[in-house]
Amino acid sequence: MKAGFDPQKYIEEQSKYILERVNNYDKLYLEFGGKLIGDKHAKRVLPGFDEDAKIKLLQKLKDQVEIIICVYAGDIERNKIRGDFGITYDMEVLRLLDDFRSYELEVNSVVITRYNQQPATNVFINKLERRNIKVYKHVEIPGYPADIDTIVSEQGYGSNPYITTTKPIVVVTAPGPNSGKLATCLSQLYHEYNMGRMAGYSKFETFPVWNLPLKHPVNIAYEAATIDLKDVNMIDNFHFERYQEVAVNYNRDLEMFPVVKRIIEKITGKESVYQSPTDMGVNRVAFGITDDEIVSEASKQEIIRRYFATICDFKKGLVDEESLNRMKVIMEEVQLRQEDRHCVMPARDYAAKLKETCHENETVTVMAFEMHDGKIITGRSSSTMDCCSAAILNAIKYLAGIGDEIFLLSPLILSTIRDLKEKVLNSKITRLNANEILVALSICAVTNPTAQLAYERLSMLNGVQAHCTSMLNKNDEQILRKLGIDVTSDPFYPSENLYYV
């Protein structure tokens, strides 16, 4: 896809405005919304966006930055899963710690929010502390967020331990939403002012984009991405009343703004510098858009992808019917159909054709890839491998100019892997998945120049669009994600089995 976004201009604009905020205070607590590393959503809706732009921006400021990671104790206790990586929030905290260190960014500590002696949380705290990672525990404040007199007192924020920080910019991030980032920032503000230091609070925002129209596809794609949180974009009435300027924000920020403004004013003892929730954010995304048509089309495709994700999550019991119906309304609002995703119908048509020749109880799953040149490549499940593996092999053969009739993988290696699964590991599933097929390909590439030629084309799958006629297992989902392939699925299980799928 052609680029419609200038990442360098965005980083320049964003860093300039952050530094302007820092200059007004002894210390700035900067709440980061969205993903700090690997922001795939932003990359998809803003072609040209660097998914690691935010972390690279912080790396440029690393001498002035330290990081606090917040995680809600309740999310640890119920093993909340981060969907894109398929890992729990406590594991995501560990992943973030490793990633921040790899960028040479200083991690101050981990804050456990709304802590109440939860058993699983205590185990996690022990794990962190025994690896010499500082942990702070913030308890739930009675009356939060309505009882401001209690919140801004020794019984409220004062009961939270002060997190000792040394850098002028303190980034507050989390594994996901509703992790307590805002409360942690305001708690720190309370302690800073009590110690006679002038501190400030701001938000690093990406979506929704305040100076794009309310119904711009980029902003609607944000609603689709947060369908489970029930976020709704709205006109920031506080901003309009103050500046007579239309700005877009979302319902949670608008609902909380009067409370946050009053808390800041009570802490500082003076009128807040922020007159609207839009004022609080630093969001220069719109200034990086170079081609609105490209960005709009990419956003529409993201809405369709989110639609498929939602109907599959509903099938799995992960979202409620209200979220599903809201997603359907969004599709109608933008006048989109499932078939507007170009790889959907080829996958379905091929599956229907195969069904005509299959045995009555045989289930065949098909995956279709839409390549960068528009070519559709398909793969079907078989007794040897699943459809994801077949599609990957067919796609790299196409990219390498290898005939479809030529085998890339040694039958001996494939049968050895299947024997290992079936006879040694006692697996009930002998069909090879994408991970196993890629391992087999890498082995064959050592002695087979044709396999080597195809192996070298794997990186060219980055950005390919894919659709599957049944829901994928976690293993294949993660392999496709690592290859950079954006995949959607129809909301059907690949078999009647409940566990062995």
C-alpha positions as CSV (number, residue, x, y, z in Angstrom):
1,M,0.0,0.0,0.0
2,K,1.2,3.5,-0.8
3,A,2.3,5.7,2.1
4,G,-0.2,8.3,3.3
5,F,1.7,9.3,6.5
6,D,5.0,11.0,7.2
7,P,6.5,9.4,10.4
8,Q,9.4,11.8,10.6
9,K,7.2,14.9,10.6
10,Y,5.0,13.3,13.2
11,I,7.9,12.5,15.6
12,E,9.3,16.1,15.2
13,E,5.9,17.6,15.9
14,Q,5.1,15.3,18.8
15,S,8.5,15.7,20.5
16,K,8.4,19.5,20.1
17,Y,5.0,19.8,21.9
18,I,6.1,17.4,24.7
19,L,9.2,19.4,25.4
20,E,7.1,22.6,25.4
21,R,5.0,21.0,28.2
22,V,8.1,19.9,30.1
23,N,9.5,23.4,30.1
24,N,6.5,24.6,32.2
25,Y,7.2,22.3,35.1
26,D,9.9,20.8,37.3
27,K,8.6,17.4,36.3
28,L,6.0,16.2,33.8
29,Y,4.0,13.0,34.3
30,L,3.1,11.8,30.8
31,E,0.3,9.2,30.5
32,F,0.7,7.1,27.4
33,G,-2.5,5.9,25.7
34,G,-2.4,3.0,23.4
35,K,0.6,0.8,22.7
36,L,4.0,2.2,23.3
37,I,5.7,-0.5,21.3
38,G,4.4,-2.2,18.2
39,D,1.3,-0.1,17.5
40,K,-0.1,-2.2,14.7
41,H,-3.4,-0.4,14.7
42,A,-1.7,2.9,13.9
43,K,0.5,1.3,11.3
44,R,-2.6,-0.2,9.5
45,V,-4.8,3.0,9.5
46,L,-1.9,5.4,8.8
47,P,0.1,3.7,6.0
48,G,3.7,4.9,6.5
49,F,3.4,5.1,10.3
50,D,6.3,3.5,12.2
51,E,4.7,1.1,14.7
52,D,7.6,1.8,17.0
53,A,7.5,5.6,16.6
54,K,6.6,6.3,20.2
55,I,9.3,4.3,21.7
56,K,11.9,5.7,19.3
57,L,10.7,9.2,20.3
58,L,11.3,8.3,23.9
59,Q,14.7,6.9,23.0
60,K,15.7,10.3,21.6
61,L,14.8,11.8,25.0
62,K,16.1,8.9,27.1
63,D,18.4,11.1,29.2
64,Q,15.3,13.0,30.4
65,V,12.9,10.0,30.6
66,E,12.0,7.2,33.1
67,I,9.1,4.9,33.0
68,I,6.5,3.6,35.4
69,I,4.3,0.6,34.4
70,C,0.9,0.3,36.0
71,V,-1.1,-2.9,36.1
72,Y,-4.5,-3.4,37.7
73,A,-4.5,-6.2,40.3
74,G,-7.9,-7.4,39.1
75,D,-6.5,-8.0,35.6
76,I,-3.8,-10.1,37.0
77,E,-6.2,-12.0,39.2
78,R,-8.6,-13.0,36.3
79,N,-5.7,-13.7,33.9
80,K,-6.8,-11.0,31.4
81,I,-5.4,-11.7,28.0
82,R,-3.8,-9.1,25.7
83,G,-5.4,-10.2,22.4
84,D,-2.6,-9.3,19.9
85,F,0.1,-11.3,21.7
86,G,-2.2,-13.9,23.4
87,I,-0.4,-13.4,26.7
88,T,-1.7,-12.4,30.2
89,Y,-1.3,-8.8,31.5
90,D,1.3,-9.9,34.1
91,M,3.4,-11.5,31.3
92,E,2.9,-8.4,29.2
93,V,4.5,-6.4,32.1
94,L,7.5,-8.6,31.9
95,R,7.7,-8.3,28.1
96,L,7.5,-4.5,28.4
97,L,10.3,-4.5,31.0
98,D,12.6,-6.4,28.6
99,D,11.6,-4.2,25.6
100,F,12.2,-1.0,27.4
101,R,15.6,-2.2,28.6
102,S,16.5,-3.1,25.0
103,Y,15.9,0.5,24.0
104,E,18.1,1.6,26.9
105,L,15.2,3.3,28.7
106,E,15.1,3.4,32.5
107,V,12.2,1.7,34.1
108,N,11.6,3.1,37.5
109,S,9.1,0.6,38.9
110,V,5.9,-1.3,38.5
111,V,2.7,0.0,40.3
112,I,0.0,-2.5,41.3
113,T,-3.2,-0.5,41.2
114,R,-6.4,-1.2,43.3
115,Y,-4.4,-3.7,45.3
116,N,-6.2,-5.7,47.9
117,Q,-4.0,-8.7,48.8
118,Q,-5.1,-10.7,45.8
119,P,-3.3,-14.1,45.9
120,A,-2.2,-14.2,42.2
121,T,-1.1,-10.6,42.5
122,N,1.0,-11.4,45.5
123,V,2.8,-14.1,43.6
124,F,3.5,-11.6,40.7
125,I,4.8,-9.1,43.2
126,N,7.2,-11.7,44.7
127,K,8.4,-12.6,41.2
128,L,9.2,-9.0,40.4
129,E,10.9,-8.1,43.7
130,R,13.0,-11.2,43.6
131,R,14.3,-10.0,40.2
132,N,15.2,-6.6,41.9
133,I,12.3,-4.7,40.3
134,K,10.8,-2.0,42.5
135,V,7.0,-2.5,43.1
136,Y,4.6,0.0,44.6
137,K,1.1,-0.9,45.8
138,H,-1.8,1.6,45.4
139,V,-5.0,0.7,47.1
140,E,-8.5,1.6,45.9
141,I,-9.6,5.0,47.3
142,P,-13.1,5.1,48.8
143,G,-15.4,7.4,46.9
144,Y,-13.2,7.6,43.8
145,P,-13.7,9.5,41.6
146,A,-16.6,11.5,43.0
147,D,-15.4,12.4,46.6
148,I,-12.7,14.8,45.7
149,D,-12.1,16.0,49.3
150,T,-11.3,12.4,50.3
151,I,-9.3,11.7,47.2
152,V,-7.0,14.8,47.6
153,S,-6.1,14.1,51.2
154,E,-3.9,12.0,53.4
155,Q,-6.7,9.3,53.4
156,G,-6.7,9.4,49.6
157,Y,-3.7,10.0,47.4
158,G,-1.7,10.5,50.6
159,S,-2.2,6.8,51.5
160,N,-0.4,5.8,48.3
161,P,3.4,5.5,48.6
162,Y,5.4,8.2,46.8
163,I,7.3,6.8,43.8
164,T,10.7,8.4,43.9
165,T,11.6,9.7,40.4
166,T,14.6,11.7,39.2
167,K,14.0,12.6,35.6
168,P,12.0,15.6,34.2
169,I,9.7,13.3,32.1
170,V,8.0,10.4,33.8
171,V,6.2,8.2,31.3
172,V,3.3,6.2,32.8
173,T,2.2,3.3,30.7
174,A,0.4,0.0,31.1
175,P,-0.4,-3.4,29.4
176,G,-3.9,-2.2,28.5
177,P,-6.7,0.2,29.3
178,N,-8.2,0.8,32.7
179,S,-4.9,0.0,34.4
180,G,-4.8,3.0,36.7
181,K,-2.4,5.3,34.8
182,L,-4.4,8.5,35.4
183,A,-4.8,7.8,39.1
184,T,-1.1,7.1,39.4
185,C,-0.2,10.3,37.7
186,L,-2.5,12.4,39.9
187,S,-1.3,10.6,43.1
188,Q,2.3,11.6,42.2
189,L,1.1,15.1,41.5
190,Y,-0.3,15.2,45.0
191,H,2.9,14.1,46.6
192,E,5.1,16.4,44.4
193,Y,3.1,19.5,45.4
194,N,3.2,18.5,49.1
195,M,7.0,18.4,48.8
196,G,7.0,21.9,47.2
197,R,7.8,20.8,43.7
198,M,5.9,22.0,40.6
199,A,4.8,19.0,38.6
200,G,2.4,18.7,35.6
201,Y,0.3,16.1,33.9
202,S,-0.3,15.5,30.3
203,K,-1.4,12.7,27.9
204,F,0.4,11.3,24.9
205,E,-2.5,10.6,22.6
206,T,-2.8,8.8,19.2
207,F,-6.5,8.2,18.8
208,P,-9.1,9.6,18.3
209,V,-7.4,12.3,16.3
210,W,-8.8,15.6,17.8
211,N,-8.5,17.7,14.6
212,L,-9.9,15.2,12.1
213,P,-13.7,15.2,11.6
214,L,-15.8,13.2,14.0
215,K,-16.9,10.7,11.3
216,H,-13.5,10.5,9.6
217,P,-12.6,6.8,9.0
218,V,-9.5,7.1,11.2
219,N,-11.7,8.1,14.1
220,I,-14.3,5.5,13.4
221,A,-11.6,2.8,13.2
222,Y,-10.7,3.8,16.7
223,E,-14.2,3.1,17.9
224,A,-14.1,-0.3,16.1
225,A,-10.8,-1.1,17.8
226,T,-12.2,-0.3,21.3
227,I,-15.6,-1.9,20.8
228,D,-15.2,-4.0,24.0
229,L,-14.5,-0.8,26.0
230,K,-17.6,0.8,24.5
231,D,-15.7,3.9,23.6
232,V,-17.6,6.4,21.6
233,N,-16.1,9.5,19.8
234,M,-17.8,12.8,20.6
235,I,-17.3,16.5,20.0
236,D,-15.4,18.0,23.0
237,N,-18.0,20.4,24.2
238,F,-15.5,21.9,26.8
239,H,-13.0,22.7,24.0
240,F,-15.7,24.3,21.8
241,E,-17.1,26.4,24.6
242,R,-13.7,27.7,25.5
243,Y,-12.1,28.2,22.1
244,Q,-15.0,28.0,19.6
245,E,-13.0,25.2,17.9
246,V,-14.4,21.8,17.0
247,A,-12.3,19.0,18.5
248,V,-12.9,15.2,18.8
249,N,-12.4,13.2,22.0
250,Y,-14.0,10.1,23.4
251,N,-16.7,9.5,26.0
252,R,-14.5,8.4,28.9
253,D,-12.2,11.4,28.8
254,L,-15.2,13.8,28.4
255,E,-17.0,12.2,31.4
256,M,-13.9,12.3,33.6
257,F,-12.7,15.8,32.6
258,P,-14.6,17.9,35.2
259,V,-13.5,15.6,38.0
260,V,-9.8,15.5,36.8
261,K,-9.8,19.3,36.4
262,R,-11.2,19.8,40.0
263,I,-8.6,17.3,41.4
264,I,-5.7,19.1,39.7
265,E,-7.0,22.5,40.9
266,K,-7.4,21.1,44.5
267,I,-3.8,19.7,44.4
268,T,-2.2,22.8,42.9
269,G,-4.4,25.4,44.6
270,K,-4.9,27.3,41.4
271,E,-7.0,27.1,38.2
272,S,-6.0,24.3,35.9
273,V,-4.1,25.2,32.7
274,Y,-6.4,22.7,30.9
275,Q,-9.8,23.9,29.9
276,S,-10.8,20.7,28.0
277,P,-9.7,17.1,27.7
278,T,-8.3,17.9,24.3
279,D,-6.0,20.4,26.0
280,M,-4.6,17.6,28.2
281,G,-3.4,15.6,25.2
282,V,-0.4,15.9,22.9
283,N,-1.7,14.6,19.6
284,R,0.0,15.6,16.3
285,V,-1.1,12.7,14.2
286,A,-3.1,14.8,11.8
287,F,-0.1,16.9,10.9
288,G,1.7,13.7,9.7
289,I,-1.1,12.7,7.2
290,T,0.2,13.4,3.7
291,D,-2.6,11.7,1.7
292,D,-6.1,11.6,3.2
293,E,-7.5,9.3,0.6
294,I,-5.0,6.6,1.3
295,V,-5.4,6.9,5.0
296,S,-9.2,6.8,4.7
297,E,-9.2,3.7,2.6
298,A,-6.7,2.0,5.0
299,S,-9.0,2.9,7.9
300,K,-12.0,1.4,6.2
301,Q,-10.1,-1.9,5.7
302,E,-9.2,-1.8,9.4
303,I,-12.9,-1.4,10.3
304,I,-13.7,-4.6,8.3
305,R,-10.8,-6.4,10.0
306,R,-12.2,-5.4,13.4
307,Y,-15.6,-6.5,12.4
308,F,-14.4,-10.0,11.7
309,A,-12.4,-10.0,15.0
310,T,-15.6,-9.0,16.9
311,I,-17.8,-11.7,15.4
312,C,-15.2,-14.3,16.1
313,D,-14.7,-13.1,19.7
314,F,-18.5,-13.2,20.1
315,K,-18.5,-16.8,18.9
316,K,-15.8,-17.6,21.4
317,G,-17.7,-15.9,24.2
318,L,-15.2,-13.1,24.7
319,V,-17.5,-10.2,23.9
320,D,-21.2,-9.5,24.6
321,E,-24.0,-9.1,22.1
322,E,-24.1,-5.4,22.7
323,S,-20.5,-5.1,21.3
324,L,-21.4,-7.2,18.3
325,N,-24.4,-5.1,17.5
326,R,-22.4,-1.9,17.9
327,M,-19.8,-3.3,15.5
328,K,-22.6,-4.0,13.0
329,V,-23.8,-0.4,13.3
330,I,-20.3,0.9,12.6
331,M,-20.1,-1.2,9.4
332,E,-23.5,0.2,8.3
333,E,-22.4,3.7,9.2
334,V,-19.4,3.6,6.9
335,Q,-21.4,1.5,4.3
336,L,-18.9,-1.4,4.4
337,R,-19.5,-5.0,3.6
338,Q,-17.5,-8.1,4.5
339,E,-16.8,-8.7,0.8
340,D,-15.1,-5.3,0.6
341,R,-12.1,-7.1,2.0
342,H,-10.7,-8.6,-1.2
343,C,-9.4,-11.9,0.1
344,V,-12.8,-12.9,1.7
345,M,-14.7,-14.1,-1.3
346,P,-11.8,-16.1,-3.0
347,A,-11.4,-18.1,0.3
348,R,-15.1,-18.7,0.6
349,D,-15.6,-19.6,-3.1
350,Y,-12.7,-22.1,-3.0
351,A,-14.0,-23.7,0.2
352,A,-17.5,-24.1,-1.4
353,K,-15.9,-25.7,-4.5
354,L,-13.9,-28.1,-2.4
355,K,-17.0,-29.0,-0.3
356,E,-18.6,-30.4,-3.4
357,T,-15.9,-33.1,-3.8
358,C,-15.3,-33.8,-0.1
359,H,-16.8,-36.7,1.9
360,E,-19.9,-35.8,3.9
361,N,-18.2,-35.6,7.3
362,E,-14.9,-34.1,6.0
363,T,-14.2,-30.4,6.9
364,V,-11.9,-28.4,4.6
365,T,-10.6,-25.0,5.6
366,V,-9.3,-22.5,3.1
367,M,-7.0,-19.5,3.6
368,A,-6.6,-16.8,0.9
369,F,-3.7,-14.3,0.7
370,E,-4.1,-11.0,-1.2
371,M,-0.5,-10.3,-2.3
372,H,0.9,-6.8,-2.7
373,D,0.3,-6.9,-6.5
374,G,-3.3,-8.0,-6.0
375,K,-2.8,-11.6,-6.8
376,I,-4.9,-14.1,-4.7
377,I,-3.0,-17.1,-3.4
378,T,-5.0,-19.9,-1.6
379,G,-4.1,-22.8,0.6
380,R,-6.3,-25.6,1.9
381,S,-6.1,-27.9,4.9
382,S,-5.1,-31.5,4.3
383,S,-4.1,-34.5,6.3
384,T,-0.4,-33.3,6.1
385,M,-0.8,-29.6,7.0
386,D,-3.3,-26.9,7.9
387,C,-4.5,-24.2,5.5
388,C,-2.3,-21.5,7.0
389,S,0.8,-23.6,6.3
390,A,-0.3,-24.4,2.8
391,A,-1.1,-20.7,2.0
392,I,2.3,-19.6,3.3
393,L,4.1,-22.2,1.1
394,N,2.1,-21.4,-2.0
395,A,2.7,-17.6,-1.5
396,I,6.4,-17.8,-1.2
397,K,6.6,-20.2,-4.2
398,Y,4.7,-17.5,-6.1
399,L,7.1,-14.8,-4.9
400,A,10.1,-16.9,-5.9
401,G,8.6,-17.9,-9.3
402,I,8.6,-21.6,-8.4
403,G,6.1,-23.8,-10.1
404,D,3.1,-25.0,-8.1
405,E,4.0,-28.6,-8.9
406,I,7.5,-28.4,-7.3
407,F,7.7,-29.6,-3.7
408,L,9.7,-27.4,-1.3
409,L,9.7,-29.8,1.7
410,S,11.2,-33.2,1.9
411,P,8.5,-35.9,2.6
412,L,11.0,-37.6,4.9
413,I,11.3,-34.6,7.1
414,L,7.5,-34.1,7.2
415,S,6.9,-37.7,8.1
416,T,9.5,-37.5,10.8
417,I,7.9,-34.5,12.4
418,R,4.5,-36.2,12.3
419,D,5.9,-39.3,13.8
420,L,7.4,-37.2,16.6
421,K,4.1,-35.6,17.3
422,E,2.0,-38.8,17.1
423,K,4.3,-41.5,18.5
424,V,6.7,-39.7,20.9
425,L,4.7,-36.6,22.1
426,N,1.3,-38.5,21.9
427,S,-0.4,-35.6,20.2
428,K,-3.9,-36.3,18.9
429,I,-3.3,-33.6,16.2
430,T,-0.8,-34.8,13.6
431,R,-1.5,-32.2,10.9
432,L,1.4,-29.8,10.8
433,N,0.8,-26.2,11.8
434,A,2.6,-23.0,10.4
435,N,5.3,-23.1,13.0
436,E,6.2,-26.7,12.3
437,I,6.1,-26.1,8.5
438,L,8.5,-23.1,8.8
439,V,10.9,-25.2,10.8
440,A,10.8,-27.9,8.1
441,L,11.3,-25.2,5.4
442,S,14.4,-23.8,7.2
443,I,15.9,-27.4,7.5
444,C,15.2,-28.1,3.8
445,A,16.7,-24.8,2.8
446,V,20.1,-25.9,4.0
447,T,20.5,-28.6,1.3
448,N,17.8,-27.6,-1.3
449,P,18.5,-24.4,-3.3
450,T,14.8,-24.2,-4.4
451,A,13.7,-24.3,-0.8
452,Q,16.3,-21.7,0.1
453,L,15.0,-19.4,-2.7
454,A,11.5,-19.7,-1.3
455,Y,12.7,-19.3,2.3
456,E,14.3,-15.9,1.4
457,R,10.9,-14.6,0.3
458,L,9.3,-15.0,3.7
459,S,10.0,-11.4,4.6
460,M,8.0,-10.3,1.6
461,L,4.8,-11.5,3.2
462,N,4.9,-8.5,5.5
463,G,1.7,-6.5,4.9
464,V,-0.1,-9.2,3.0
465,Q,-3.8,-9.5,3.7
466,A,-5.4,-12.9,4.5
467,H,-8.8,-14.4,5.2
468,C,-9.6,-17.9,6.6
469,T,-12.9,-19.7,6.3
470,S,-12.6,-20.9,10.0
471,M,-11.1,-19.5,13.2
472,L,-7.4,-20.1,13.6
473,N,-5.7,-21.6,16.6
474,K,-3.4,-19.3,18.7
475,N,-0.2,-20.8,17.2
476,D,-1.1,-20.0,13.6
477,E,-2.4,-16.5,14.6
478,Q,0.9,-15.7,16.2
479,I,3.0,-17.0,13.3
480,L,1.0,-14.8,10.9
481,R,1.3,-11.8,13.1
482,K,5.1,-12.3,13.3
483,L,5.3,-12.5,9.5
484,G,3.3,-9.2,9.4
485,I,0.3,-10.8,7.7
486,D,-3.1,-9.2,8.7
487,V,-5.6,-12.1,8.9
488,T,-9.3,-12.3,9.4
489,S,-11.5,-15.3,9.9
490,D,-15.1,-16.4,9.5
491,P,-16.8,-17.2,12.8
492,F,-16.7,-21.0,12.5
493,Y,-14.7,-23.6,14.3
494,P,-12.6,-25.8,12.1
495,S,-14.2,-29.0,13.5
496,E,-16.8,-30.2,16.0
497,N,-14.0,-31.0,18.6
498,L,-14.0,-28.8,21.6
499,Y,-10.3,-29.1,22.6
500,Y,-8.5,-31.0,19.8
501,V,-8.8,-28.6,16.9
